[in-house]
Each structure stands twice: as structure tokens, then as C-alpha cells.
Amino acid sequence: IALNTVEMLRTASSGLGMSPHQTMIIAERLYIQGYISYPRTETTHYPDNFDFKEALKELTGWSPIVKDLLTGGMQNPKKGHDAGDHPPITPLRRASEAELGGDAWRLYRYVAEHFIATLCRDCRFLMTTASVEINGELFSCSGKSVLDPGYTAVLSWQTIPGDERIP
């Protein structure tokens, strides 16, 4: 689902260690410099005329995943909520760590990766549960086996943790 202000602030706080105030200052600077779209929005639905391919082309070279998406692997993003304000937060042009540095780079990278992830397939996994009864006592163990990492190949912190995987 597309990125809105609330999700950006939540992730910046929990994942990047930035306060909401600091995040908004950086996001507004990235907007003024032309790196991201307007960062104050509650909308998580892209407009019908949004050109995903053109937006993705701006990120060419970001990762092999972008190339794969551009050559036919792109999925339509899930429909979100149209709050009637501004479109979701998206990257407008490619940036580098050398250009932005520090927290600005980390926030820009999150916005870009979130956008790329919205165009990826869902993560698919197989969940298996094994149960055994020993002397009247029931024991069970569950685990997951990744079939297709999908968007988690981009948003790596959302991958299935190692302790949930079946050995």
C-alpha cells in the first residue's frame, strides 16, 4: 500500500530512530529539493493516471529489482484510501548517499524502497505445523518456508525471521 505521512512517521520513529518532528523537517527539505513528493498526505491510493513506469525509471540503477520491475515484473499496487488531499509520498528523482548524507539519505532511501516495494509481488510462504504425541502429551512446532520473497526483497526488515523458518 502506498506511503502516507502517518506510516512514514511511524517507520522513521521505530525503524530509523528519528523523531516525528525531525522526520517532517527532513521530508519537507527533500520535497523542496525535488527528491520526494509532498510529504503531508493521508492518501494511500495512487491516482488513476499515475505513471508508475516513469516514476520507477527515475530509480533506474537503484537495485536489480528496479530493472526486473521495468522489464515486466511490475505489479499494480494495492488500492489504498483516497483522503482527497495529496497523492502518496513517492520519490521524484534518484539520489545518492553522497548527495544527501545522514538522516536525509536514510529517509529518502526508505521512501524510495517503500515505493519500489508497492510495485513488487506479495511475499509468499508455506506454513507447516508438525505435531507429535508422546506419553499423552501433545507437542507441536510450526515454521514457515519462503516460496517467493516478493516485496520483502526490498523491505528486508519485513522478511520472515530466521527463528520462524523451517530448517
Secondary structure, 3 states (H helix, E strand, C coil): CCECHHHHHHHHHHHHCCCHHHHHHHHHHHHHCCCECCCCCCCCCCCCCCCHHHHHHCCCCCCHHHHHHHHHHCCCCCCCCCCCCCCCECECCCCCHHHHCHHHHHHHHHHHHHHHHHCCCCCEEEEEEEEEEECCEEEEEEEEEEEECHHHHCCHHHCCCHHHECC
